[in-house]
């Protein structure tokens, strides 16, 4: 297949480029590099089946020739980014999705939307299944990201129903691994960087919030299977192993061999306003429809991630 990946120089997008090329597909990566980096795809320079285009997907997208699939991963998923750039976040979720869907319609291509567990907001149902409609504050600071993805899902289904576009929707839960940004602002790079620098690990509030962490190789496998499937409606992709942030901090210290202390802080900004108290995917549908579930355990995934970060921190 000839495949376009928006956000192709990002964390998950670049790993997806690697996987699709390994499967023998032709890949076009598109990114405006606002949060992605050419370093993530530098190893693909000169590859016969790879092309990079620097472009903002909120503007009209032109691709010469046929396309078999459009994978829309362009996004500002980090709280650091979407709190700093709220309007851009909404634009890439709305205008960017509209432009990517229009391209898929024009080319007769299959469309996959990378949505998020954040569509569930601060959930009142636990664990979260695809049938749950969520608990989102539309006017809170996190609403710009949550609602941009909820709108993107609605728009994707509208193109499927009105225009017959073959659509797929992945609701991605917390994913980690090499190529995350050191300044990403999310818990994995925060803790790993602090541990490697022997700085205190800053746990917000009392550390009782829960998350479920999925290694990037497992996530890419799920996305690839979803792309090739016949499932139109959303599918959760994530690791159902739930743990508190405090437990996660202790795991990072164990894997990294760091002697950093753990300190508890109460943020004075809006970083944790409307922050979900719990997060755990129900992946029954992914198991049934895709035959997929995560295989890399947390300690092994963290070991790979820590080694990647260690080289960057030393630089």
N, C-alpha and C positions, 0 to 999 in steps of 0.2 A: 504494500500500500504506500501511497504518498500522503504523508501526514503533517499537518501544521500543529505546533504546540505553542499557544500563547503563554507567556511567562516561562519560556523554554530555557532561560538562563537563571531561573530561580532554583531554590533548594530541591523541591520535588520535581519540577519541570526538567532540570538537567539530568537527574537520575532516570527520568522517563525517556529522555533522548537516548541515553546509553542503552536502555533495554530495547527500545524499538529498533535501533540500529543493529543490535545484536541479533534481533529476530529477522533481519534482512529488509526492513522497510526503509523508504526514503523519508528523511525528517527535515522539516523546516522549523527552526526555532525562532520565535518572534518575541522581542522583549524591549522595553524602553530603558531598561537598566536602572530604574528608580529604586528597586529593591533587589533585583537580580544582579549577577556579575559575570563578565566575560570569563573570569577565572574558572567558573563552574563548567564552562564548555570549551576552554582553551585546548584541551586534549583532543577535541574533535575537529580542530582546524585542519583542513586538507582532506578530510574524509570524503570519499566520492559521493556518499549518499546523504551528506549533511550540508545544510545551508543556514546561516544566521542572518536575520533581518532585524535591524534596530528600528522599532516603530511603536508608537503609542496606539493601543487597540481601541482607544476611545475615538479615534479618527477612522475614516474609511480604510478598509483593508483590501489591498489588491495583491493577488497571487496569480502569476501567470501559469497556465497549464492546469491539468486536472488535480483534484484533491479527493482522496477517499475518506479522510477523517479530519475533523477539527477538534482538538483537545484544548479546552479553554481553562487554563490554570492561572492566567494573569490576575493578580490580586495584591492587596496590601494586608496580609493576614496577621502581622505582628501588632500588638497594642501600641508599641512605640510608634509605628508607622501610621496606623489609622487614627490615633488620637492627635498626631501632629498634622496629618493630611486627611481630614474627614471628608472634604468635598471630592478630592481625587479618589478616595475609597468608594464613595457612592457612584462616581462617574464610571469607574472601571467595572463595577458590578452591574450597572444599568446600561450605559452607552457601550461599554466594551463587550458585554454579552450580546447586546443587540447587533453590533457590527460583526461579531464572530458567528452568530446565528445566520445573519444575512449572507455571509460568505458560504456557510455550509449549505444553505438553501440554493444559492447560485450554482454551486459545484455539484449538487446532489450528493453531498458528503455526510457521513455519520458525524454526530456532534456529541461530545462528552463534556459535561460541566463538572468542574471540581468545586463542589459546594462544601459545606462545613458542618461540624457538630454544633456550631454556634447558632444554627437556625433553631435549635431547641432552647436557646437562652439559658436562664437559670431554671433547670427543669423541675417540674413537680411530679414527674414520672421517672422511676428509676428501676433498672437501666432504661436507656432511651431506645425505643424501637421506631422504625420509619413511620408508623401509624400515629406517632405523637406529634401534635401540631406546635408544641413549644410554648415557652413563657418568656417573651422578649419585651423589653422596655424600648419602644420605638423612639423615644425622645431622650434617652440616656446617652452618655458618651460612647458606649459600645454599640449603640443602635446603628451607627453608620456602617459598621461591618456586618452585623447580624442581618439588618434589613436589606443591605445590598445583595446578600446571598439569597435571602428569601425571595426578593424580587427576581433575581437571576433564575431561580428554580421556576417561578411562575411564568416567566418569559419563555424559558426553554419548553415547558409543557404547552404553552400557547402556540409556539412554532410547530410543535409536534401535531397538535390537534388541527390547527388552521392550515398548515402547509405540508403536513406529512413528513417533516424532517425526522430522520431516525435519531432519537435522542437518548442519552444515558446520563444519569445524575449520580455522582458519588458524594456522599456525606462523609468527609474526611475528619477523623478524630486526631487528637494530638500525635504528631509524627515527628520523629527525631532521627539524627544521623549526620554523617559527614556532609559538609557544604552548608550547614546552617551558618548564619552570620554571627560573628562574635558579639555584635551590638544588637542582636535580634530583639532582645528585651523579654523573650519568653523564658520559661523556667529552665529548660534544658541548657541552653547556652549560658544563662546567668549562673547556674550552679556549677557547671563544668569549668567555666572561666574562673570563678571565684576559688574553686577547689585547686586548680592548677597554679594559681597565684598565691595560694595559702592565705587567701582573704576569708573573712567570715561569710558563711552561706546565709544570705538574707531571706528568711522565711516570713512571708506576709501573715499578719495576724497570728493565729495560734497553730497554723500548719495543718488544720483539720480538713481543709478542702481536698477533694479527691480528683484525680485525673487517671487516665488510662493511656499508656504510651506505646506507640506502634513504630517499629523500626522501618526505615524508609524502603528497604528492599521488599519487605512484606507489603507495604502500601503500593509500590509500583506493580507488584504482581497482581494485587487486587484490581488496580485501575486497568491493567492490560486485559484481565479476564472480563471485566465489565464492558470494556470497549468491544470485545468480540462476542458478547452475549446478546440475547434478545430482550433484555429487561429494560423497560422504558421508565419505570418509576424509581424513586430514590433507593439507593442501597447504602447502608452504613458500612464504612471500612475503618476498622480500628482494632485495637487490642482490648479484649474484654477484661484483662487483669487490672483491677482497680486498686489504687493505693493512695494514701494521703500524701500531701506534699512533704510533710515531715519525714515519712518513710522514704520517699524518693530522695530527699536530701541525704539521708543516711546511706542510701544505696550508692549515690554518687561518690560520697567520701570513701566508701569501701572499695569501689572499683578503681578509683583514681589513686588510692593510697595516700590521700591528703589528710593532714592533721588539722585542717581548718575547723574552727568552732562553728556552731549553728547559733544564729541570733534571730530573735523575733522582732519584726518591725511593723508599725502601722503606717502605711503610706499616707502622706499628707496631700497627695494629688488625687486625681480621679481614676488612677490606674486600676483599682480593684472595685470601682463602683459597678454594681450589677454583675460582678464576677461570679460565674456559676459555683455553687457550693459543692456540687457533685458532677461527675462526668464519667459515664461508662456506656459503651455501645452494646446494644443487643445485636449480635451479628448472625442471628439465626437465618436471616434471609440470604446473607452472603454465603453462608455454608450451604444452604439449600440450592440457590440459584447459580452460584459461581464455583461451588466446591472449594471455597477459599477460607482460610483462617491463618492468623499469624503463626510463624514458625520460629522466629528468632526471639529467644528469651531476653528479658530486660538487661541482665548483667552482661550477656554477650554483646548485645547491641550497644550498650553503654561503653564497653571496652573498646569497640571499634570507633565510637564517636569520640571518646576521650583521647585516643591516640591521634586522631585527626586534629582535634583542637590543640593538643599539646604542641604539635609542630607549628601551628599558627601563633600560639601564645608566646613561644620561644622567639619567634621572629619579631 
